[in-house]
Amino acid sequence: MATSRILRNSAIIAVALAGFTALSTPAQASGPASPQSYVFMTALDATPEYAKPDSSSHRYDVAPAGTPIRIDCETTETPSGYLWYRVADVQPDETWVWSGHFASPVHPPKSCY
C-alpha cells in the first residue's frame, strides 16, 4: 500500500508540474514587450532640441558639438522630406532633433530601424 500511495502522490506532483509548465511556457514566450530601441549619436555641430519635429516649434536647448545624444528609434519625416529623431530620456518627454546634425552612413540620414 505504501508503494501505491507513493506512486499516486508522485503522479499528482508530475501532473501539477506539467500543468504549471504548460501554463508558464506561453507567458515566457510572449513575455513583456522589449524595451524601446535606441542608439547613441554624436552631434556634428550645435544641435537644437525642439518640442516638435519642426524648427519653428519651441526650442528647449542646444546640445554642443561632439555631444553624444541618446536617440530613440522613433523617427518622423516632415512633409518637406526632413527626417527628425526623438531624443530619449529627457524632460519634457517629447524632444526632437533634426537628423542633419548627425553623421549617417547614407544620405539622406536614415532611421535606426
N, C-alpha and C positions, 0 to 999 in steps of 0.2 A: 503494500500500500504506500509506503513512503516513496518508493520509486515512481509510482504513478502520480503522486502528488507533486514530486519534483519535476517530472516531465510536463504536467499540466501547468505548473507555475512558470516553467521555462517557456512553454508555448505562449502563455499570456504575455510574458515580458517580450518575447520575439514579435508578437502581433502589435503590441504597443509601440515598440521601437520602429517597426516597419511603418506603422501609421504616422508616427512623428516624423520619420524621414520623408515619407511621401508628402506630408504637409509642408515641411520646411524646404524641400527642394525647389518648388516653384517660386517661393519667396526669395530664395537665393538667386535664382535665375533672373527674375525680373528686377530684384533689388532696388535700392534708391537710385534716382537719376544721377548720372555722373556730374561732377561739378562742371560749371561752365568753363570752356577752354579759354586760354589767354596766351599771349606772347608778350615778351618784353621787347620794345623797340626803342632805339636811341634817336632822340630828336637831332636832326642835322643842323637846325637853326632854332632861334627863339620860336616856340610853338604855343600859340594862344589856345586856351581851353574855353570852349563855348558851351552855353546851356543847351543849344540845339545844333544839329548839323547844318549850320548856316552862319557865315561870318558876320551877318548883320544882327545876330542874336546877342544876348548878354554875354560879355567876356568875363569869366571868373578869374583867370590867372594866366600867366605866361610862363611856360617851362623853359629854362635856359637851354641853349645849345649843348648837346652832349648829355642831357638828362635821360636816363632810362625811364620809360613810361610803360606801365602795365596796361596792355590793350586787351579788352575783351574781344573774343572772336565774334563780335557783332558789328556789322558794318551797315552803312546805308549809302545809297547812291542818290544824289540830288538830281532833279530834272536836267540840270546842266551837264550831268555826267561825272561830277566830282564824287570821289569816294571819301567817306568820313569814318573814323574809328571811334568806338565808345571806350572811354577810359575806365578802367576797373579800380575799385577800392578808393574812391574819392567821395567827398561830400561837397556839394549835393550829389544825389545819385546819378543824375543824367549829365554827363560831361562828355563833350565830343571834341576831337581834333581832326584837322584835315590831313589826309594821307600824304599829301605832297611834302610834309615836313619830315618824312622818314624815308630811309633808303629802302628800296624794294627790288627783288630780283627780276621783276617785269615792269614794263611801262605800258599803261599807267599802273600805279600800285594796285596790288590785288588784296582781297580779303585773306584772312588767315585760315580759311577752311581748306 
